[in-house]
Amino acid sequence: MLPRRIVDFHVHLFPDGFFDAIWRYFKAHLNRPIQYPLYYRECVACLRERGVGTIVYSNYAHKRGVARVLNDWNLRVLAEIPDLYCFAAYHPDDPDALAMAERLLDHPQILGIKLQCVVQQLSPCDSRLFPLYEMIMERGKRVLLHVGTGPVRGSAFVGLAHFKKLLDRFPNLPANIPHMGGLEFEAFLGLLDHHPGLYLDTSYSFVPNTPYLFDLGSDSLEKYKDRILYGSDFPNLIHPREAEIECLLNLGLSADFYRKTFRDNGLALIGGT
């Protein structure tokens, strides 16, 4: 049912020390260990062994001064590993943030910029980001924007109201929204009708028996199958990676849905940047 080689549009790769810190945070705050404590080369090898061809990864700068470290590392990793693409790090407090972004967006394997509004404590409609959005659109790139309230609640910077303010100013913003826009699934899906630049990815949204399980049924998935991307959030998972894939397969959706979501939509976005 799945394509022979799928595209994973939501992977996280970090330098080893960053991964160690992230995994400690998960264990301390979620009281559950990461299922796949693998460093970047191991992550890529693990995914390739499991049928993933093209990998799109991201990382994010949790504070000022970190983006340059991450992006220098990103450039080395992209040169090292084929068929790998990246959403680069950005922090608006860096004095050279826009100049750095301008250089990065010239790179053919950098699809755009990642903003993690919860971790960065950053509103998506912070006016400091407006020049970045304009640059992304001018360059034909994208923004990976964690602006939904799920899978973990608790930030004043996320949710539909914040994102709609941003879309009022930039209605054609080319943005990928992870976690199917959860936990406001219906509202974020509805945005696809009016904003052609938006895509949603499946990460952390099809884990059985969890409070963040996508709950709108198969019809909505079929309706928007041209605008959904498969993403795993690997390796920062507290559930088996295969659980979400099996959940999606068990829905018995059309072959067209699986082909588009797991391969074609992702390849089309990569080819269009």
Secondary structure, 3 states (H helix, E strand, C coil): CCCCCEEEEEEECCCHHHHHHHHHHHHHHHCCCCCCCCCHHHHHHHHHHCCEEEEEEECCCCCCCCHHHHHHHHHHHHHHCCCEEEEECCCCCCCCHHHHHHHHCCCCCEEEEEEEHHHHCCCCCCHHHHHHHHHHHHHCCEEEEECCCCCCCCCCCCCHHHHHHHHHHCCCCCEEEHHHHCCCHHHHHHHCCCCCCEEEECCCCCCCCCCCCCCCCHHHHHHCHHHEECCCCECCCCCCHHHHHHHHHHCCCCHHHHHHHHHHHHHHHHHHC
